[in-house]
Amino acid sequence: MKTRRGQPTWDETTQDDLIEGQRYSTWPSIEKGCRGPQPYPSWLIEDAAALDTELGILKTGKEGDVFLVERATETRSTLLAAKRYRGREHLQFSRSQAYSEGRSARRSRDNRAVKNNSSYGREVAALQWASAEWSYLRRCHEAGIPVPYPVQIDGTEILMEFIADPEIPRAAAPRLQQISRNDPRLPALWDQLADAMEKFAALGIAHGDLSAYNLLVAGARLVVIDVPQCVDLAGNVQGLDYLHRDCVNMCDWFTAKGLPRDAEALFTSLLASMFA
């Protein structure tokens, strides 16, 4: 892979010829359980000869970073988001253990290490959160919840569908927080959100940290992101509190945008979906 005026172009290459930020696709080498659910989307590239090229950083966070990656063959290319959790180098893995109640590590040594925030514990925590996000992305996708399609997981790296701005294909879709009060899409976006929250509840989980900052708006499409902290509504004693908070957060946001919504009515509706 070489570049021409900043754009990747295909070229026969060897491992020694790879540039910084470039690697062969790991898709062929990972276990089937670490690949996304079938049927695979038409844009997914499975070729063993594909190259992954890191194009830049999309988002930085306390637990990890998200990068824009292009996976390309001689004739095809697709953009992916690579979320990489940090481990040993973390000074403090800040995800609250309250979210993960009911799904702790099975090994007591791992639990102690995570609780004590040791170097090994931070590595375990990174693996746990990556695994949790992967699992929830798969479950949500299979339930019809609008999340990025999970392509693959390899250790603490998750490759997923890149949600692009339809008007600027190499730019990420804007967050719901960026949508203005007079945007005509607001009613339809609310309908999509309420439907997604109902499907979450039907799975017995709540997003747990739902806000206008972790919802993307790709044209007319609403997409839910950042799901590693999803809460088990039955196994977590605070599960219903998290669900109620999600309802309040989102109803308050839409109400402030001139679209009044009742958090208690939404919460009651989601409880009905949960126990249906």
Backbone hydrogen bonds in HBPLUS format (Angstrom, degrees):
<---DONOR---> <-ACCEPTOR-->    atom                        ^
c    i                          cat <-CA-CA->   ^        H-A-AA   ^      H-
h    n   atom  resd res      DA  || num        DHA   H-A  angle D-A-AA Bond
n    s   type  num  typ     dist DA aas  dist angle  dist       angle   num
A0002-LYS N   A0009-THR O   3.11 MM   7  5.53 157.4  2.16 160.1 163.4     1
A0009-THR N   A0002-LYS O   2.80 MM   7  5.53 157.8  1.84 163.8 163.3     2
A0004-ARG N   A0007-GLN O   2.87 MM   3  5.23 160.0  1.91 141.2 145.9     3
A0007-GLN N   A0004-ARG O   3.09 MM   3  5.23 165.6  2.11 108.8 113.1     4
A0017-ASP N   A0014-THR O   2.88 MM   3  5.20 141.2  2.03 107.1 119.0     5
A0018-LEU N   A0015-GLN O   3.26 MM   3  5.54 161.2  2.30 108.0 113.5     6
A0022-GLN N   A0019-ILE O   3.10 MM   3  5.55 131.4  2.35 145.3 141.6     7
A0054-GLU N   A0021-GLY O   2.73 MM  33  5.08 171.1  1.74 158.3 161.5     8
A0023-ARG N   A0052-ASP O   2.93 MM  29  5.29 149.2  2.03 148.2 157.2     9
A0052-ASP N   A0023-ARG O   2.70 MM  29  5.29 167.4  1.71 162.6 166.8    10
A0025-SER N   A0050-ALA O   2.85 MM  25  5.39 166.2  1.87 145.8 142.5    11
A0029-SER N   A0026-THR O   3.09 MM   3  5.51 135.5  2.30 111.0 122.9    12
A0034-CYS N   A0031-GLU O   2.88 MM   3  5.34 155.4  1.94 113.0 121.3    13
A0035-ARG N   A0032-LYS O   3.07 MM   3  5.33 160.1  2.12 114.4 115.5    14
A0153-ILE N   A0034-CYS O   2.92 MM 119  5.27 144.6  2.04 146.0 152.7    15
A0036-GLY N   A0151-VAL O   2.85 MM 115  4.66 136.0  2.05 139.0 129.4    16
A0044-LEU N   A0041-PRO O   3.11 MM   3  5.61 160.5  2.14 116.0 122.0    17
A0050-ALA N   A0047-ASP O   3.30 MM   3  5.50 165.8  2.32 107.5 110.8    18
A0051-LEU N   A0072-ALA O   2.89 MM  21  5.41 158.8  1.93 152.6 155.3    19
A0072-ALA N   A0051-LEU O   2.90 MM  21  5.41 158.5  1.94 148.1 154.2    20
A0053-THR N   A0070-GLU O   2.82 MM  17  5.16 158.4  1.87 144.0 151.2    21
A0070-GLU N   A0053-THR O   2.86 MM  17  5.16 166.2  1.88 145.8 148.3    22
A0055-LEU N   A0068-LEU O   2.76 MM  13  5.42 168.1  1.77 156.8 160.2    23
A0068-LEU N   A0056-GLY O   2.80 MM  12  5.46 165.8  1.82 156.8 161.7    24
A0058-LEU N   A0066-VAL O   2.70 MM   8  5.40 163.2  1.72 147.1 152.0    25
A0059-LYS N   A0066-VAL O   3.19 MM   7  5.04 156.1  2.25 137.9 138.0    26
A0066-VAL N   A0059-LYS O   2.80 MM   7  5.04 165.5  1.83 152.7 154.7    27
A0061-GLY N   A0064-GLY O   2.86 MM   3  5.22 119.4  2.24 144.7 162.2    28
A0086-ARG N   A0063-GLU O   2.72 MM  23  5.73 169.7  1.73 158.6 157.1    29
A0065-ASP N   A0084-ARG O   3.08 MM  19  5.51 145.2  2.20 142.8 145.8    30
A0084-ARG N   A0065-ASP O   2.87 MM  19  5.51 169.8  1.88 168.4 170.1    31
A0067-PHE N   A0082-ALA O   2.83 MM  15  5.02 159.0  1.87 137.0 142.6    32
A0082-ALA N   A0067-PHE O   2.82 MM  15  5.02 167.2  1.84 149.0 153.4    33
A0069-VAL N   A0080-LEU O   2.89 MM  11  5.11 172.2  1.90 152.8 153.0    34
A0080-LEU N   A0069-VAL O   2.70 MM  11  5.11 162.5  1.73 160.6 165.6    35
A0071-ARG N   A0078-THR O   2.90 MM   7  5.45 162.2  1.93 166.6 168.8    36
A0078-THR N   A0071-ARG O   2.90 MM   7  5.45 145.3  2.02 146.5 157.8    37
A0073-THR N   A0076-ARG O   2.77 MM   3  5.23 163.9  1.80 153.9 157.9    38
A0081-ALA N   A0160-MET O   2.88 MM  79  5.31 170.5  1.89 152.8 156.1    39
A0160-MET N   A0081-ALA O   2.89 MM  79  5.31 158.2  1.94 150.3 157.7    40
A0083-LYS N   A0158-ILE O   2.79 MM  75  5.15 161.6  1.82 159.8 158.5    41
A0158-ILE N   A0083-LYS O   2.86 MM  75  5.15 162.4  1.89 149.2 154.3    42
A0085-TYR N   A0156-THR O   2.96 MM  71  5.37 167.3  1.98 158.2 156.9    43
A0090-HIS N   A0087-GLY O   3.01 MM   3  5.63 162.1  2.05 120.4 126.2    44
A0099-TYR N   A0096-SER O   3.25 MM   3  5.94 151.1  2.34 113.5 118.5    45
A0100-SER N   A0097-GLN O   3.11 MM   3  5.23 121.4  2.47  97.4 111.3    46
A0103-ARG N   A0100-SER O   2.94 MM   3  5.53 154.8  2.00 145.3 144.5    47
A0110-ASP N   A0107-ARG O   3.06 MM   3  5.33 119.4  2.44 102.0 116.0    48
A0111-ASN N   A0107-ARG O   3.08 MM   4  6.48 157.5  2.13 150.9 157.5    49
A0112-ARG N   A0108-SER O   2.94 MM   4  6.18 161.7  1.97 153.3 157.2    50
A0113-ALA N   A0109-ARG O   2.99 MM   4  6.16 159.2  2.03 146.7 152.7    51
A0114-VAL N   A0110-ASP O   2.95 MM   4  6.16 161.2  1.98 154.2 158.4    52
A0115-LYS N   A0111-ASN O   2.99 MM   4  6.15 164.3  2.01 148.8 153.5    53
A0116-ASN N   A0112-ARG O   2.88 MM   4  6.05 151.6  1.96 148.6 156.2    54
A0117-ASN N   A0113-ALA O   3.02 MM   4  6.05 112.9  2.48 133.4 148.9    55
A0118-SER N   A0113-ALA O   3.28 MM   5  5.64 160.3  2.32 153.9 157.3    56
A0117-ASN N   A0114-VAL O   3.12 MM   3  5.04 148.8  2.22  97.8 107.4    57
A0122-ARG N   A0118-SER O   2.82 MM   4  6.12 149.5  1.91 154.2 160.6    58
A0123-GLU N   A0119-SER O   3.23 MM   4  6.52 151.1  2.31 141.4 148.9    59
A0124-VAL N   A0120-TYR O   2.90 MM   4  6.23 158.0  1.95 152.4 158.6    60
A0125-ALA N   A0121-GLY O   2.81 MM   4  6.01 159.1  1.86 147.2 153.4    61
A0126-ALA N   A0122-ARG O   2.97 MM   4  6.15 157.1  2.02 143.6 149.0    62
A0127-LEU N   A0123-GLU O   3.11 MM   4  6.38 159.8  2.15 147.3 152.3    63
A0128-GLN N   A0124-VAL O   2.82 MM   4  6.08 156.3  1.88 152.2 159.7    64
A0129-TRP N   A0125-ALA O   2.88 MM   4  6.09 165.2  1.90 155.9 158.6    65
A0130-ALA N   A0126-ALA O   2.97 MM   4  6.09 158.7  2.02 146.3 152.6    66
A0131-SER N   A0127-LEU O   2.90 MM   4  5.98 161.9  1.93 146.2 151.8    67
A0132-ALA N   A0128-GLN O   2.82 MM   4  6.02 152.2  1.89 144.7 153.2    68
A0133-GLU N   A0129-TRP O   2.91 MM   4  6.08 163.2  1.93 147.2 151.3    69
A0134-TRP N   A0130-ALA O   2.96 MM   4  6.15 162.7  1.99 150.1 155.1    70
A0135-SER N   A0131-SER O   2.95 MM   4  6.13 165.1  1.98 149.0 153.0    71
A0136-TYR N   A0132-ALA O   2.92 MM   4  6.13 165.6  1.94 154.6 158.4    72
A0137-LEU N   A0133-GLU O   2.84 MM   4  5.96 157.1  1.89 150.9 157.5    73
A0138-ARG N   A0134-TRP O   3.05 MM   4  6.28 162.7  2.08 151.5 155.6    74
A0139-ARG N   A0135-SER O   2.98 MM   4  6.22 169.8  2.00 151.8 154.8    75
A0140-CYS N   A0136-TYR O   2.83 MM   4  5.87 164.7  1.86 149.1 154.0    76
A0141-HIS N   A0137-LEU O   2.90 MM   4  5.98 163.9  1.93 147.7 152.7    77
A0142-GLU N   A0138-ARG O   2.94 MM   4  6.12 167.3  1.96 155.8 159.1    78
A0143-ALA N   A0139-ARG O   3.01 MM   4  6.16 131.8  2.25 138.7 151.5    79
A0143-ALA N   A0140-CYS O   3.09 MM   3  5.03 130.9  2.35  94.1 107.8    80
A0145-ILE N   A0140-CYS O   2.88 MM   5  5.05 157.3  1.93 155.8 149.5    81
A0144-GLY N   A0141-HIS O   3.09 MM   3  5.23 161.2  2.12 107.0 112.3    82
A0147-VAL N   A0145-ILE O   2.86 MM   2  5.94 113.1  2.31 119.9 103.4    83
A0224-VAL N   A0146-PRO O   2.72 MM  78  6.02 166.0  1.74 170.3 169.0    84
A0161-GLU N   A0149-TYR O   2.77 MM  12  4.99 151.2  1.85 143.4 153.1    85
A0151-VAL N   A0159-LEU O   2.83 MM   8  5.37 135.5  2.02 134.0 146.3    86
A0152-GLN N   A0159-LEU O   3.16 MM   7  5.30 157.4  2.21 138.9 141.9    87
A0159-LEU N   A0152-GLN O   2.87 MM   7  5.30 165.0  1.90 154.3 159.5    88
A0154-ASP N   A0157-GLU O   2.89 MM   3  5.32 162.3  1.93 157.0 162.9    89
A0157-GLU N   A0154-ASP O   3.17 MM   3  5.32 159.6  2.21 118.3 124.2    90
A0173-ALA N   A0163-ILE O   2.95 MM  10  5.89 161.0  1.99 142.6 139.3    91
A0165-ASP N   A0171-ALA O   2.83 MM   6  5.72 157.5  1.88 155.2 154.2    92
A0168-ILE N   A0165-ASP O   2.89 MM   3  5.16 140.3  2.04 111.0 123.0    93
A0171-ALA N   A0168-ILE O   2.81 MM   3  5.42 163.3  1.84 133.8 136.4    94
A0217-VAL N   A0174-PRO O   2.83 MM  43  5.69 162.4  1.86 171.7 174.0    95
A0178-GLN N   A0175-ARG O   2.93 MM   3  5.55 154.6  2.00 116.6 123.6    96
A0176-LEU N   A0215-LEU O   2.72 MM  39  5.51 150.3  1.80 157.2 156.9    97
A0179-ILE N   A0176-LEU O   2.95 MM   3  5.38 165.6  1.97 118.1 122.9    98
A0177-GLN N   A0212-ALA O   2.99 MM  35  4.74 136.7  2.18 137.0 127.2    99
A0183-ASP N   A0180-SER O   3.24 MM   3  5.44 162.3  2.27 113.9 114.2   100
A0186-LEU N   A0183-ASP O   3.26 MM   3  5.97 173.6  2.26 123.6 125.6   101
A0189-LEU N   A0185-ARG O   2.90 MM   4  6.05 155.6  1.96 159.6 167.2   102
A0190-TRP N   A0186-LEU O   2.90 MM   4  6.14 154.5  1.97 155.4 161.8   103
A0191-ASP N   A0187-PRO O   3.08 MM   4  6.39 159.6  2.12 146.2 151.3   104
A0192-GLN N   A0188-ALA O   3.02 MM   4  6.31 156.5  2.07 146.6 152.4   105
A0193-LEU N   A0189-LEU O   2.93 MM   4  6.15 155.3  1.99 146.5 153.6   106
A0194-ALA N   A0190-TRP O   2.84 MM   4  6.08 170.4  1.85 164.7 165.6   107
A0195-ASP N   A0191-ASP O   3.04 MM   4  6.17 156.6  2.10 144.0 150.5   108
A0196-ALA N   A0192-GLN O   2.94 MM   4  6.15 154.9  2.00 144.7 151.7   109
A0197-MET N   A0193-LEU O   2.86 MM   4  6.15 161.9  1.90 158.2 162.8   110
A0198-GLU N   A0194-ALA O   2.98 MM   4  6.14 148.6  2.08 141.6 150.2   111
A0199-LYS N   A0195-ASP O   3.03 MM   4  6.32 150.7  2.12 144.8 152.3   112
A0200-PHE N   A0196-ALA O   2.90 MM   4  6.21 151.4  1.98 149.0 157.4   113
A0201-ALA N   A0197-MET O   3.00 MM   4  6.23 165.7  2.02 146.7 149.9   114
A0202-ALA N   A0198-GLU O   2.94 MM   4  6.19 150.2  2.02 142.7 151.3   115
A0203-LEU N   A0199-LYS O   3.14 MM   4  6.36 135.0  2.35 137.8 148.2   116
A0203-LEU N   A0200-PHE O   2.98 MM   3  5.23 133.7  2.20 102.1 115.1   117
A0205-ILE N   A0200-PHE O   3.16 MM   5  5.46 169.5  2.17 142.7 140.4   118
A0204-GLY N   A0201-ALA O   2.85 MM   3  4.92 149.3  1.95 101.9 112.2   119
A0233-LEU N   A0204-GLY O   2.91 MM  29  5.46 161.3  1.94 142.6 146.2   120
A0206-ALA N   A0231-VAL O   2.97 MM  25  5.19 146.3  2.09 137.9 148.6   121
A0231-VAL N   A0206-ALA O   2.84 MM  25  5.19 158.2  1.89 151.1 157.3   122
A0214-ASN N   A0211-SER O   3.26 MM   3  5.79 156.9  2.32 112.5 117.8   123
A0225-ILE N   A0214-ASN O   3.10 MM  11  5.32 171.6  2.10 145.7 143.2   124
A0216-LEU N   A0223-VAL O   2.78 MM   7  5.01 164.5  1.81 152.4 155.0   125
A0223-VAL N   A0216-LEU O   2.85 MM   7  5.01 156.6  1.91 145.2 149.3   126
A0218-ALA N   A0221-ARG O   2.78 MM   3  5.02 150.5  1.86 159.0 159.5   127
A0221-ARG N   A0218-ALA O   3.09 MM   3  5.02 164.1  2.12 118.3 118.4   128
A0230-CYS N   A0227-VAL O   3.21 MM   3  5.56 162.1  2.24 121.1 120.2   129
A0236-ASN N   A0232-ASP O   3.00 MM   4  5.52 144.5  2.13 145.1 148.8   130
A0239-GLY N   A0236-ASN O   2.85 MM   3  4.96 163.3  1.88 114.9 118.2   131
A0241-ASP N   A0238-GLN O   3.00 MM   3  5.20 120.7  2.36 102.5 118.3   132
A0242-TYR N   A0238-GLN O   3.01 MM   4  6.38 153.7  2.08 158.0 165.9   133
A0243-LEU N   A0239-GLY O   3.01 MM   4  6.33 156.2  2.06 148.2 155.2   134
A0244-HIS N   A0240-LEU O   2.87 MM   4  6.04 160.1  1.91 145.2 150.4   135
A0245-ARG N   A0241-ASP O   2.91 MM   4  6.12 155.1  1.97 144.5 151.8   136
A0246-ASP N   A0242-TYR O   2.94 MM   4  6.23 155.6  2.00 148.9 154.8   137
A0247-CYS N   A0243-LEU O   3.07 MM   4  6.42 155.7  2.13 147.2 153.5   138
A0248-VAL N   A0244-HIS O   2.93 MM   4  6.26 162.7  1.96 155.2 159.2   139
A0249-ASN N   A0245-ARG O   2.84 MM   4  6.00 170.9  1.85 157.6 160.3   140
A0250-MET N   A0246-ASP O   3.10 MM   4  6.24 169.6  2.11 151.5 153.6   141
A0251-CYS N   A0247-CYS O   2.93 MM   4  6.00 164.4  1.95 152.7 157.9   142
A0252-ASP N   A0248-VAL O   2.89 MM   4  5.83 161.2  1.92 149.9 155.6   143
A0253-TRP N   A0249-ASN O   3.12 MM   4  6.26 150.4  2.21 137.8 145.8   144
A0254-PHE N   A0250-MET O   3.03 MM   4  6.28 171.3  2.04 154.4 155.4   145
A0255-THR N   A0251-CYS O   2.89 MM   4  5.94 155.8  1.95 146.0 153.6   146
A0256-ALA N   A0252-ASP O   2.96 MM   4  6.08 154.2  2.02 143.4 149.8   147
A0257-LYS N   A0253-TRP O   3.17 MM   4  6.47 128.0  2.45 136.4 150.1   148
A0257-LYS N   A0254-PHE O   3.06 MM   3  4.97 133.9  2.28  93.0 106.3   149
A0259-LEU N   A0254-PHE O   2.91 MM   5  5.26 156.3  1.96 149.4 146.1   150
A0258-GLY N   A0255-THR O   2.99 MM   3  5.21 158.5  2.03 111.9 114.5   151
A0266-LEU N   A0262-ASP O   3.06 MM   4  6.31 157.8  2.11 149.2 155.6   152
A0267-PHE N   A0263-ALA O   2.87 MM   4  6.05 160.1  1.91 147.7 153.5   153
A0268-THR N   A0264-GLU O   2.97 MM   4  6.15 160.8  2.01 146.5 151.1   154
A0269-SER N   A0265-ALA O   3.02 MM   4  6.22 155.6  2.08 144.0 150.8   155
A0270-LEU N   A0266-LEU O   2.90 MM   4  6.19 153.1  1.98 151.9 159.4   156
A0271-LEU N   A0267-PHE O   2.96 MM   4  6.24 151.2  2.05 148.6 156.4   157
A0272-ALA N   A0268-THR O   3.12 MM   4  6.40 151.3  2.20 143.4 150.7   158
A0273-SER N   A0269-SER O   3.10 MM   4  6.47 148.7  2.20 141.3 149.7   159
A0274-MET N   A0270-LEU O   2.87 MM   4  6.11 150.2  1.96 146.1 154.7   160
A0275-PHE N   A0271-LEU O   3.07 MM   4  6.32 150.2  2.16 148.2 154.2   161
A0276-ALA N   A0273-SER O   3.42 MM   3  5.10 160.1  2.46  94.8 100.4   162
